[in-house]
Amino acid sequence: MKNSIKVERAIHDLTQEQLAQKLGVSRQTIHAIESNKYVPSTILAMKLARLFGKQVGEIFRLEEED
């Protein structure tokens, strides 16, 4: 699964640490999601979407191999 969290963070002028604090997770979690090493829970994905004013499908995209 690919995501556009890094792009959205840049648009909203947020560091990984600032985004992590807003979501109640660690900076390492944000880094792992951005690096496609960790797939967030449905709740975390929905929180990210709400924070960025997007639909979940606009931030997370399935790839053929998923």
PQR file of N, CA, C, O and H, with PARSE charges and radii, in Angstrom:
ATOM      1  N   MET A   1       0.849  -1.176   0.000 -0.4000 1.5000
ATOM      2  CA  MET A   1       0.000   0.000   0.000 -0.0000 2.0000
ATOM      3  C   MET A   1       0.892   1.235   0.000  0.5500 1.7000
ATOM      4  O   MET A   1       1.844   1.318   0.775 -0.5500 1.4000
ATOM      5  N   LYS A   2       0.590   2.172  -0.849 -0.4000 1.5000
ATOM      6  CA  LYS A   2       1.300   3.456  -0.916 -0.0000 2.0000
ATOM      7  C   LYS A   2       0.490   4.508  -0.167  0.5500 1.7000
ATOM      8  O   LYS A   2      -0.716   4.357   0.030 -0.5500 1.4000
ATOM      9  H   LYS A   2      -0.183   2.104  -1.479  0.4000 1.0000
ATOM     10  N   ASN A   3       1.165   5.568   0.244 -0.4000 1.5000
ATOM     11  CA  ASN A   3       0.450   6.662   0.904 -0.0000 2.0000
ATOM     12  C   ASN A   3       1.105   7.995   0.567  0.5500 1.7000
ATOM     13  O   ASN A   3       2.244   8.053   0.104 -0.5500 1.4000
ATOM     14  H   ASN A   3       2.144   5.691   0.084  0.4000 1.0000
ATOM     15  N   SER A   4       0.356   9.055   0.811 -0.4000 1.5000
ATOM     16  CA  SER A   4       0.845  10.409   0.522 -0.0000 2.0000
ATOM     17  C   SER A   4       0.988  11.242   1.798  0.5500 1.7000
ATOM     18  O   SER A   4       0.840  12.463   1.770 -0.5500 1.4000
ATOM     19  H   SER A   4      -0.570   9.008   1.187  0.4000 1.0000
ATOM     20  N   ILE A   5       1.274  10.578   2.900 -0.4000 1.5000
ATOM     21  CA  ILE A   5       1.365  11.287   4.181 -0.0000 2.0000
ATOM     22  C   ILE A   5       2.494  12.319   4.180  0.5500 1.7000
ATOM     23  O   ILE A   5       2.323  13.426   4.690 -0.5500 1.4000
ATOM     24  H   ILE A   5       1.395   9.586   2.923  0.4000 1.0000
ATOM     25  N   LYS A   6       3.629  11.964   3.616 -0.4000 1.5000
ATOM     26  CA  LYS A   6       4.751  12.910   3.592 -0.0000 2.0000
ATOM     27  C   LYS A   6       4.374  14.173   2.825  0.5500 1.7000
ATOM     28  O   LYS A   6       4.711  15.280   3.243 -0.5500 1.4000
ATOM     29  H   LYS A   6       3.768  11.065   3.201  0.4000 1.0000
ATOM     30  N   VAL A   7       3.678  14.008   1.711 -0.4000 1.5000
ATOM     31  CA  VAL A   7       3.227  15.155   0.912 -0.0000 2.0000
ATOM     32  C   VAL A   7       2.225  15.984   1.708  0.5500 1.7000
ATOM     33  O   VAL A   7       2.329  17.209   1.762 -0.5500 1.4000
ATOM     34  H   VAL A   7       3.404  13.108   1.372  0.4000 1.0000
ATOM     35  N   GLU A   8       1.263  15.317   2.321 -0.4000 1.5000
ATOM     36  CA  GLU A   8       0.253  16.029   3.120 -0.0000 2.0000
ATOM     37  C   GLU A   8       0.887  16.765   4.287  0.5500 1.7000
ATOM     38  O   GLU A   8       0.482  17.878   4.622 -0.5500 1.4000
ATOM     39  H   GLU A   8       1.178  14.322   2.277  0.4000 1.0000
ATOM     40  N   ARG A   9       1.883  16.143   4.905 -0.4000 1.5000
ATOM     41  CA  ARG A   9       2.602  16.806   5.999 -0.0000 2.0000
ATOM     42  C   ARG A   9       3.264  18.078   5.512  0.5500 1.7000
ATOM     43  O   ARG A   9       3.222  19.105   6.189 -0.5500 1.4000
ATOM     44  H   ARG A   9       2.213  15.239   4.633  0.4000 1.0000
ATOM     45  N   ALA A  10       3.875  18.012   4.342 -0.4000 1.5000
ATOM     46  CA  ALA A  10       4.550  19.190   3.779 -0.0000 2.0000
ATOM     47  C   ALA A  10       3.542  20.287   3.467  0.5500 1.7000
ATOM     48  O   ALA A  10       3.789  21.461   3.745 -0.5500 1.4000
ATOM     49  H   ALA A  10       3.909  17.177   3.792  0.4000 1.0000
ATOM     50  N   ILE A  11       2.409  19.906   2.891 -0.4000 1.5000
ATOM     51  CA  ILE A  11       1.361  20.886   2.574 -0.0000 2.0000
ATOM     52  C   ILE A  11       0.888  21.591   3.842  0.5500 1.7000
ATOM     53  O   ILE A  11       0.638  22.796   3.832 -0.5500 1.4000
ATOM     54  H   ILE A  11       2.208  18.953   2.666  0.4000 1.0000
ATOM     55  N   HIS A  12       0.766  20.833   4.934 -0.4000 1.5000
ATOM     56  CA  HIS A  12       0.283  21.388   6.198 -0.0000 2.0000
ATOM     57  C   HIS A  12       1.413  21.883   7.104  0.5500 1.7000
ATOM     58  O   HIS A  12       1.176  22.257   8.253 -0.5500 1.4000
ATOM     59  H   HIS A  12       0.969  19.854   4.942  0.4000 1.0000
ATOM     60  N   ASP A  13       2.645  21.883   6.580 -0.4000 1.5000
ATOM     61  CA  ASP A  13       3.815  22.384   7.301 -0.0000 2.0000
ATOM     62  C   ASP A  13       3.961  21.726   8.675  0.5500 1.7000
ATOM     63  O   ASP A  13       4.092  22.404   9.694 -0.5500 1.4000
ATOM     64  H   ASP A  13       2.838  21.580   5.647  0.4000 1.0000
ATOM     65  N   LEU A  14       3.935  20.387   8.680 -0.4000 1.5000
ATOM     66  CA  LEU A  14       4.071  19.629   9.916 -0.0000 2.0000
ATOM     67  C   LEU A  14       5.309  18.744   9.853  0.5500 1.7000
ATOM     68  O   LEU A  14       5.604  18.148   8.817 -0.5500 1.4000
ATOM     69  H   LEU A  14       3.829  19.836   7.852  0.4000 1.0000
ATOM     70  N   THR A  15       6.026  18.663  10.959 -0.4000 1.5000
ATOM     71  CA  THR A  15       7.114  17.693  11.065 -0.0000 2.0000
ATOM     72  C   THR A  15       6.506  16.342  11.433  0.5500 1.7000
ATOM     73  O   THR A  15       5.333  16.256  11.796 -0.5500 1.4000
ATOM     74  H   THR A  15       5.787  19.147  11.801  0.4000 1.0000
ATOM     75  N   GLN A  16       7.311  15.300  11.335 -0.4000 1.5000
ATOM     76  CA  GLN A  16       6.832  13.988  11.775 -0.0000 2.0000
ATOM     77  C   GLN A  16       6.450  14.038  13.251  0.5500 1.7000
ATOM     78  O   GLN A  16       5.442  13.458  13.656 -0.5500 1.4000
ATOM     79  H   GLN A  16       8.264  15.370  11.040  0.4000 1.0000
ATOM     80  N   GLU A  17       7.241  14.719  14.039 -0.4000 1.5000
ATOM     81  CA  GLU A  17       6.974  14.826  15.480 -0.0000 2.0000
ATOM     82  C   GLU A  17       5.661  15.564  15.741  0.5500 1.7000
ATOM     83  O   GLU A  17       4.867  15.124  16.573 -0.5500 1.4000
ATOM     84  H   GLU A  17       8.060  15.190  13.710  0.4000 1.0000
ATOM     85  N   GLN A  18       5.424  16.661  15.055 -0.4000 1.5000
ATOM     86  CA  GLN A  18       4.182  17.411  15.247 -0.0000 2.0000
ATOM     87  C   GLN A  18       2.967  16.579  14.851  0.5500 1.7000
ATOM     88  O   GLN A  18       1.957  16.576  15.554 -0.5500 1.4000
ATOM     89  H   GLN A  18       6.070  17.018  14.379  0.4000 1.0000
ATOM     90  N   LEU A  19       3.064  15.875  13.728 -0.4000 1.5000
ATOM     91  CA  LEU A  19       1.949  15.027  13.295 -0.0000 2.0000
ATOM     92  C   LEU A  19       1.717  13.911  14.307  0.5500 1.7000
ATOM     93  O   LEU A  19       0.575  13.605  14.651 -0.5500 1.4000
ATOM     94  H   LEU A  19       3.885  15.877  13.157  0.4000 1.0000
ATOM     95  N   ALA A  20       2.784  13.315  14.775 -0.4000 1.5000
ATOM     96  CA  ALA A  20       2.673  12.241  15.768 -0.0000 2.0000
ATOM     97  C   ALA A  20       1.959  12.734  17.032  0.5500 1.7000
ATOM     98  O   ALA A  20       1.097  12.041  17.571 -0.5500 1.4000
ATOM     99  H   ALA A  20       3.711  13.564  14.495  0.4000 1.0000
ATOM    100  N   GLN A  21       2.320  13.923  17.496 -0.4000 1.5000
ATOM    101  CA  GLN A  21       1.685  14.478  18.689 -0.0000 2.0000
ATOM    102  C   GLN A  21       0.200  14.705  18.470  0.5500 1.7000
ATOM    103  O   GLN A  21      -0.605  14.429  19.360 -0.5500 1.4000
ATOM    104  H   GLN A  21       3.021  14.486  17.058  0.4000 1.0000
ATOM    105  N   LYS A  22      -0.174  15.203  17.301 -0.4000 1.5000
ATOM    106  CA  LYS A  22      -1.588  15.451  17.005 -0.0000 2.0000
ATOM    107  C   LYS A  22      -2.397  14.157  16.984  0.5500 1.7000
ATOM    108  O   LYS A  22      -3.588  14.157  17.293 -0.5500 1.4000
ATOM    109  H   LYS A  22       0.480  15.427  16.579  0.4000 1.0000
ATOM    110  N   LEU A  23      -1.740  13.053  16.616 -0.4000 1.5000
ATOM    111  CA  LEU A  23      -2.428  11.772  16.497 -0.0000 2.0000
ATOM    112  C   LEU A  23      -2.260  10.878  17.722  0.5500 1.7000
ATOM    113  O   LEU A  23      -2.923   9.847  17.837 -0.5500 1.4000
ATOM    114  H   LEU A  23      -0.772  13.054  16.365  0.4000 1.0000
ATOM    115  N   GLY A  24      -1.375  11.270  18.634 -0.4000 1.5000
ATOM    116  CA  GLY A  24      -1.150  10.457  19.833 -0.0000 2.0000
ATOM    117  C   GLY A  24      -0.342   9.201  19.560  0.5500 1.7000
ATOM    118  O   GLY A  24      -0.547   8.172  20.203 -0.5500 1.4000
ATOM    119  H   GLY A  24      -0.836  12.107  18.541  0.4000 1.0000
ATOM    120  N   VAL A  25       0.586   9.287  18.599 -0.4000 1.5000
ATOM    121  CA  VAL A  25       1.465   8.164  18.283 -0.0000 2.0000
ATOM    122  C   VAL A  25       2.910   8.652  18.339  0.5500 1.7000
ATOM    123  O   VAL A  25       3.160   9.837  18.560 -0.5500 1.4000
ATOM    124  H   VAL A  25       0.752  10.123  18.077  0.4000 1.0000
ATOM    125  N   SER A  26       3.848   7.748  18.142 -0.4000 1.5000
ATOM    126  CA  SER A  26       5.257   8.142  18.161 -0.0000 2.0000
ATOM    127  C   SER A  26       5.707   8.656  16.791  0.5500 1.7000
ATOM    128  O   SER A  26       5.082   8.375  15.769 -0.5500 1.4000
ATOM    129  H   SER A  26       3.645   6.786  17.962  0.4000 1.0000
ATOM    130  N   ARG A  27       6.793   9.407  16.796 -0.4000 1.5000
ATOM    131  CA  ARG A  27       7.367   9.862  15.543 -0.0000 2.0000
ATOM    132  C   ARG A  27       7.805   8.672  14.702  0.5500 1.7000
ATOM    133  O   ARG A  27       7.719   8.705  13.474 -0.5500 1.4000
ATOM    134  H   ARG A  27       7.301   9.636  17.626  0.4000 1.0000
ATOM    135  N   GLN A  28       8.277   7.615  15.370 -0.4000 1.5000
ATOM    136  CA  GLN A  28       8.712   6.415  14.666 -0.0000 2.0000
ATOM    137  C   GLN A  28       7.549   5.765  13.910  0.5500 1.7000
ATOM    138  O   GLN A  28       7.751   5.200  12.835 -0.5500 1.4000
ATOM    139  H   GLN A  28       8.346   7.588  16.368  0.4000 1.0000
ATOM    140  N   THR A  29       6.349   5.841  14.459 -0.4000 1.5000
ATOM    141  CA  THR A  29       5.172   5.300  13.779 -0.0000 2.0000
ATOM    142  C   THR A  29       4.913   6.062  12.493  0.5500 1.7000
ATOM    143  O   THR A  29       4.639   5.457  11.457 -0.5500 1.4000
ATOM    144  H   THR A  29       6.185   6.301  15.332  0.4000 1.0000
ATOM    145  N   ILE A  30       4.998   7.378  12.547 -0.4000 1.5000
ATOM    146  CA  ILE A  30       4.790   8.196  11.348 -0.0000 2.0000
ATOM    147  C   ILE A  30       5.858   7.858  10.315  0.5500 1.7000
ATOM    148  O   ILE A  30       5.552   7.699   9.134 -0.5500 1.4000
ATOM    149  H   ILE A  30       5.221   7.870  13.389  0.4000 1.0000
ATOM    150  N   HIS A  31       7.103   7.748  10.752 -0.4000 1.5000
ATOM    151  CA  HIS A  31       8.190   7.403   9.841 -0.0000 2.0000
ATOM    152  C   HIS A  31       7.941   6.042   9.184  0.5500 1.7000
ATOM    153  O   HIS A  31       8.133   5.889   7.978 -0.5500 1.4000
ATOM    154  H   HIS A  31       7.351   7.877  11.712  0.4000 1.0000
ATOM    155  N   ALA A  32       7.517   5.064   9.971 -0.4000 1.5000
ATOM    156  CA  ALA A  32       7.270   3.721   9.443 -0.0000 2.0000
ATOM    157  C   ALA A  32       6.116   3.715   8.432  0.5500 1.7000
ATOM    158  O   ALA A  32       6.183   3.011   7.424 -0.5500 1.4000
ATOM    159  H   ALA A  32       7.360   5.189  10.951  0.4000 1.0000
ATOM    160  N   ILE A  33       5.073   4.484   8.691 -0.4000 1.5000
ATOM    161  CA  ILE A  33       3.952   4.577   7.748 -0.0000 2.0000
ATOM    162  C   ILE A  33       4.419   5.234   6.461  0.5500 1.7000
ATOM    163  O   ILE A  33       4.137   4.734   5.372 -0.5500 1.4000
ATOM    164  H   ILE A  33       5.019   5.056   9.509  0.4000 1.0000
ATOM    165  N   GLU A  34       5.132   6.350   6.572 -0.4000 1.5000
ATOM    166  CA  GLU A  34       5.624   7.058   5.391 -0.0000 2.0000
ATOM    167  C   GLU A  34       6.561   6.185   4.557  0.5500 1.7000
ATOM    168  O   GLU A  34       6.597   6.301   3.332 -0.5500 1.4000
ATOM    169  H   GLU A  34       5.361   6.757   7.457  0.4000 1.0000
ATOM    170  N   SER A  35       7.314   5.318   5.219 -0.4000 1.5000
ATOM    171  CA  SER A  35       8.269   4.446   4.538 -0.0000 2.0000
ATOM    172  C   SER A  35       7.624   3.156   4.025  0.5500 1.7000
ATOM    173  O   SER A  35       8.304   2.281   3.488 -0.5500 1.4000
ATOM    174  H   SER A  35       7.286   5.224   6.214  0.4000 1.0000
ATOM    175  N   ASN A  36       6.311   3.052   4.196 -0.4000 1.5000
ATOM    176  CA  ASN A  36       5.565   1.853   3.785 -0.0000 2.0000
ATOM    177  C   ASN A  36       6.049   0.590   4.493  0.5500 1.7000
ATOM    178  O   ASN A  36       5.977  -0.508   3.940 -0.5500 1.4000
ATOM    179  H   ASN A  36       5.759   3.762   4.632  0.4000 1.0000
ATOM    180  N   LYS A  37       6.543   0.756   5.721 -0.4000 1.5000
ATOM    181  CA  LYS A  37       6.974  -0.386   6.527 -0.0000 2.0000
ATOM    182  C   LYS A  37       5.903  -0.801   7.522  0.5500 1.7000
ATOM    183  O   LYS A  37       5.998  -1.860   8.142 -0.5500 1.4000
ATOM    184  H   LYS A  37       6.601   1.648   6.170  0.4000 1.0000
ATOM    185  N   TYR A  38       4.885   0.038   7.673 -0.4000 1.5000
ATOM    186  CA  TYR A  38       3.817  -0.221   8.643 -0.0000 2.0000
ATOM    187  C   TYR A  38       2.502   0.251   8.049  0.5500 1.7000
ATOM    188  O   TYR A  38       2.401   1.365   7.533 -0.5500 1.4000
ATOM    189  H   TYR A  38       4.809   0.899   7.170  0.4000 1.0000
ATOM    190  N   VAL A  39       1.496  -0.609   8.127 -0.4000 1.5000
ATOM    191  CA  VAL A  39       0.156  -0.246   7.667 -0.0000 2.0000
ATOM    192  C   VAL A  39      -0.639   0.156   8.900  0.5500 1.7000
ATOM    193  O   VAL A  39      -0.792  -0.649   9.819 -0.5500 1.4000
ATOM    194  H   VAL A  39       1.577  -1.513   8.546  0.4000 1.0000
ATOM    195  N   PRO A  40      -1.147   1.380   8.941 -0.5600 1.5000
ATOM    196  CA  PRO A  40      -1.848   1.842  10.141  0.2800 2.0000
ATOM    197  C   PRO A  40      -3.192   1.151  10.318  0.5500 1.7000
ATOM    198  O   PRO A  40      -3.766   0.611   9.373 -0.5500 1.4000
ATOM    199  N   SER A  41      -3.671   1.183  11.542 -0.4000 1.5000
ATOM    200  CA  SER A  41      -5.010   0.656  11.825 -0.0000 2.0000
ATOM    201  C   SER A  41      -6.038   1.510  11.093  0.5500 1.7000
ATOM    202  O   SER A  41      -5.742   2.619  10.646 -0.5500 1.4000
ATOM    203  H   SER A  41      -3.204   1.622  12.310  0.4000 1.0000
ATOM    204  N   THR A  42      -7.219   0.989  10.981 -0.4000 1.5000
ATOM    205  CA  THR A  42      -8.309   1.737  10.343 -0.0000 2.0000
ATOM    206  C   THR A  42      -8.554   3.049  11.080  0.5500 1.7000
ATOM    207  O   THR A  42      -8.772   4.088  10.456 -0.5500 1.4000
ATOM    208  H   THR A  42      -7.460   0.089  11.344  0.4000 1.0000
ATOM    209  N   ILE A  43      -8.518   2.997  12.387 -0.4000 1.5000
ATOM    210  CA  ILE A  43      -8.769   4.201  13.189 -0.0000 2.0000
ATOM    211  C   ILE A  43      -7.693   5.256  12.929  0.5500 1.7000
ATOM    212  O   ILE A  43      -8.006   6.433  12.749 -0.5500 1.4000
ATOM    213  H   ILE A  43      -8.342   2.153  12.893  0.4000 1.0000
ATOM    214  N   LEU A  44      -6.430   4.835  12.908 -0.4000 1.5000
ATOM    215  CA  LEU A  44      -5.352   5.797  12.658 -0.0000 2.0000
ATOM    216  C   LEU A  44      -5.446   6.353  11.243  0.5500 1.7000
ATOM    217  O   LEU A  44      -5.222   7.545  11.030 -0.5500 1.4000
ATOM    218  H   LEU A  44      -6.176   3.879  13.053  0.4000 1.0000
ATOM    219  N   ALA A  45      -5.773   5.506  10.278 -0.4000 1.5000
ATOM    220  CA  ALA A  45      -5.937   5.981   8.896 -0.0000 2.0000
ATOM    221  C   ALA A  45      -7.061   7.010   8.816  0.5500 1.7000
ATOM    222  O   ALA A  45      -6.938   8.007   8.104 -0.5500 1.4000
ATOM    223  H   ALA A  45      -5.955   4.538  10.450  0.4000 1.0000
ATOM    224  N   MET A  46      -8.142   6.780   9.530 -0.4000 1.5000
ATOM    225  CA  MET A  46      -9.264   7.721   9.518 -0.0000 2.0000
ATOM    226  C   MET A  46      -8.888   9.028  10.218  0.5500 1.7000
ATOM    227  O   MET A  46      -9.308  10.100   9.783 -0.5500 1.4000
ATOM    228  H   MET A  46      -8.242   5.970  10.108  0.4000 1.0000
ATOM    229  N   LYS A  47      -8.111   8.954  11.284 -0.4000 1.5000
ATOM    230  CA  LYS A  47      -7.650  10.160  11.973 -0.0000 2.0000
ATOM    231  C   LYS A  47      -6.750  10.991  11.061  0.5500 1.7000
ATOM    232  O   LYS A  47      -6.858  12.216  11.017 -0.5500 1.4000
ATOM    233  H   LYS A  47      -7.770   8.083  11.637  0.4000 1.0000
ATOM    234  N   LEU A  48      -5.862  10.312  10.333 -0.4000 1.5000
ATOM    235  CA  LEU A  48      -4.998  11.010   9.384 -0.0000 2.0000
ATOM    236  C   LEU A  48      -5.828  11.709   8.312  0.5500 1.7000
ATOM    237  O   LEU A  48      -5.591  12.874   7.994 -0.5500 1.4000
ATOM    238  H   LEU A  48      -5.774   9.317  10.368  0.4000 1.0000
ATOM    239  N   ALA A  49      -6.788  11.001   7.767 -0.4000 1.5000
ATOM    240  CA  ALA A  49      -7.643  11.572   6.722 -0.0000 2.0000
ATOM    241  C   ALA A  49      -8.405  12.786   7.244  0.5500 1.7000
ATOM    242  O   ALA A  49      -8.479  13.815   6.572 -0.5500 1.4000
ATOM    243  H   ALA A  49      -6.981  10.054   8.026  0.4000 1.0000
ATOM    244  N   ARG A  50      -8.958  12.667   8.417 -0.4000 1.5000
ATOM    245  CA  ARG A  50      -9.720  13.788   9.001 -0.0000 2.0000
ATOM    246  C   ARG A  50      -8.810  14.989   9.236  0.5500 1.7000
ATOM    247  O   ARG A  50      -9.187  16.124   8.944 -0.5500 1.4000
ATOM    248  H   ARG A  50      -8.898  11.831   8.963  0.4000 1.0000
ATOM    249  N   LEU A  51      -7.610  14.738   9.765 -0.4000 1.5000
ATOM    250  CA  LEU A  51      -6.658  15.817  10.033 -0.0000 2.0000
ATOM    251  C   LEU A  51      -6.288  16.565   8.755  0.5500 1.7000
ATOM    252  O   LEU A  51      -6.157  17.789   8.763 -0.5500 1.4000
ATOM    253  H   LEU A  51      -7.304  13.816  10.002  0.4000 1.0000
ATOM    254  N   PHE A  52      -6.121  15.825   7.653 -0.4000 1.5000
ATOM    255  CA  PHE A  52      -5.733  16.435   6.391 -0.0000 2.0000
ATOM    256  C   PHE A  52      -6.928  16.866   5.541  0.5500 1.7000
ATOM    257  O   PHE A  52      -6.744  17.424   4.459 -0.5500 1.4000
ATOM    258  H   PHE A  52      -6.228  14.831   7.647  0.4000 1.0000
ATOM    259  N   GLY A  53      -8.147  16.616   6.015 -0.4000 1.5000
ATOM    260  CA  GLY A  53      -9.341  17.018   5.271 -0.0000 2.0000
ATOM    261  C   GLY A  53      -9.509  16.238   3.981  0.5500 1.7000
ATOM    262  O   GLY A  53      -9.954  16.782   2.971 -0.5500 1.4000
ATOM    263  H   GLY A  53      -8.297  16.162   6.893  0.4000 1.0000
ATOM    264  N   LYS A  54      -9.152  14.969   4.016 -0.4000 1.5000
ATOM    265  CA  LYS A  54      -9.218  14.105   2.834 -0.0000 2.0000
ATOM    266  C   LYS A  54     -10.002  12.838   3.158  0.5500 1.7000
ATOM    267  O   LYS A  54     -10.290  12.542   4.317 -0.5500 1.4000
ATOM    268  H   LYS A  54      -8.790  14.527   4.837  0.4000 1.0000
ATOM    269  N   GLN A  55     -10.339  12.098   2.106 -0.4000 1.5000
ATOM    270  CA  GLN A  55     -10.889  10.760   2.279 -0.0000 2.0000
ATOM    271  C   GLN A  55      -9.723   9.797   2.450  0.5500 1.7000
ATOM    272  O   GLN A  55      -8.631  10.050   1.942 -0.5500 1.4000
ATOM    273  H   GLN A  55     -10.105  12.338   1.164  0.4000 1.0000
ATOM    274  N   VAL A  56      -9.944   8.692   3.164 -0.4000 1.5000
ATOM    275  CA  VAL A  56      -8.879   7.713   3.384 -0.0000 2.0000
ATOM    276  C   VAL A  56      -8.280   7.262   2.056  0.5500 1.7000
ATOM    277  O   VAL A  56      -7.063   7.122   1.939 -0.5500 1.4000
ATOM    278  H   VAL A  56     -10.831   8.487   3.577  0.4000 1.0000
ATOM    279  N   GLY A  57      -9.126   7.035   1.059 -0.4000 1.5000
ATOM    280  CA  GLY A  57      -8.664   6.586  -0.246 -0.0000 2.0000
ATOM    281  C   GLY A  57      -7.829   7.602  -1.001  0.5500 1.7000
ATOM    282  O   GLY A  57      -7.143   7.253  -1.962 -0.5500 1.4000
ATOM    283  H   GLY A  57     -10.115   7.149   1.154  0.4000 1.0000
ATOM    284  N   GLU A  58      -7.880   8.847  -0.580 -0.4000 1.5000
ATOM    285  CA  GLU A  58      -7.040   9.873  -1.201 -0.0000 2.0000
ATOM    286  C   GLU A  58      -5.621   9.860  -0.621  0.5500 1.7000
ATOM    287  O   GLU A  58      -4.689  10.374  -1.240 -0.5500 1.4000
ATOM    288  H   GLU A  58      -8.437   9.130   0.200  0.4000 1.0000
ATOM    289  N   ILE A  59      -5.464   9.278   0.557 -0.4000 1.5000
ATOM    290  CA  ILE A  59      -4.163   9.230   1.219 -0.0000 2.0000
ATOM    291  C   ILE A  59      -3.508   7.860   1.053  0.5500 1.7000
ATOM    292  O   ILE A  59      -2.296   7.765   0.857 -0.5500 1.4000
ATOM    293  H   ILE A  59      -6.222   8.861   1.059  0.4000 1.0000
ATOM    294  N   PHE A  60      -4.307   6.812   1.130 -0.4000 1.5000
ATOM    295  CA  PHE A  60      -3.797   5.446   1.018 -0.0000 2.0000
ATOM    296  C   PHE A  60      -4.306   4.806  -0.264  0.5500 1.7000
ATOM    297  O   PHE A  60      -5.496   4.869  -0.570 -0.5500 1.4000
ATOM    298  H   PHE A  60      -5.291   6.890   1.289  0.4000 1.0000
ATOM    299  N   ARG A  61      -3.390   4.186  -1.016 -0.4000 1.5000
ATOM    300  CA  ARG A  61      -3.750   3.533  -2.275 -0.0000 2.0000
ATOM    301  C   ARG A  61      -3.221   2.113  -2.295  0.5500 1.7000
ATOM    302  O   ARG A  61      -2.051   1.869  -1.999 -0.5500 1.4000
ATOM    303  H   ARG A  61      -2.423   4.134  -0.767  0.4000 1.0000
ATOM    304  N   LEU A  62      -4.093   1.176  -2.646 -0.4000 1.5000
ATOM    305  CA  LEU A  62      -3.664  -0.216  -2.789 -0.0000 2.0000
ATOM    306  C   LEU A  62      -2.877  -0.384  -4.071  0.5500 1.7000
ATOM    307  O   LEU A  62      -3.163   0.257  -5.082 -0.5500 1.4000
ATOM    308  H   LEU A  62      -5.043   1.374  -2.886  0.4000 1.0000
ATOM    309  N   GLU A  63      -1.886  -1.253  -4.018 -0.4000 1.5000
ATOM    310  CA  GLU A  63      -1.116  -1.600  -5.192 -0.0000 2.0000
ATOM    311  C   GLU A  63      -1.578  -2.976  -5.667  0.5500 1.7000
ATOM    312  O   GLU A  63      -2.255  -3.688  -4.927 -0.5500 1.4000
ATOM    313  H   GLU A  63      -1.653  -1.774  -3.197  0.4000 1.0000
ATOM    314  N   GLU A  64      -1.228  -3.348  -6.863 -0.4000 1.5000
ATOM    315  CA  GLU A  64      -1.668  -4.633  -7.417 -0.0000 2.0000
ATOM    316  C   GLU A  64      -1.298  -5.811  -6.527  0.5500 1.7000
ATOM    317  O   GLU A  64      -2.080  -6.751  -6.382 -0.5500 1.4000
ATOM    318  H   GLU A  64      -0.678  -2.769  -7.465  0.4000 1.0000
ATOM    319  N   GLU A  65      -0.107  -5.766  -5.929 -0.4000 1.5000
ATOM    320  CA  GLU A  65       0.335  -6.892  -5.113 -0.0000 2.0000
ATOM    321  C   GLU A  65      -0.328  -6.949  -3.728  0.5500 1.7000
ATOM    322  O   GLU A  65      -0.134  -7.921  -2.998 -0.5500 1.4000
ATOM    323  H   GLU A  65       0.528  -5.003  -6.046  0.4000 1.0000
ATOM    324  N   ASP A  66      -1.091  -5.945  -3.365 -0.4000 1.5000
ATOM    325  CA  ASP A  66      -1.756  -5.912  -2.049 -0.0000 2.0000
ATOM    326  C   ASP A  66      -2.956  -6.834  -2.018  0.5500 1.7000
ATOM    327  O   ASP A  66      -3.632  -6.932  -0.994 -0.5500 1.4000
ATOM    328  H   ASP A  66      -1.249  -5.156  -3.958  0.4000 1.0000
TER
END
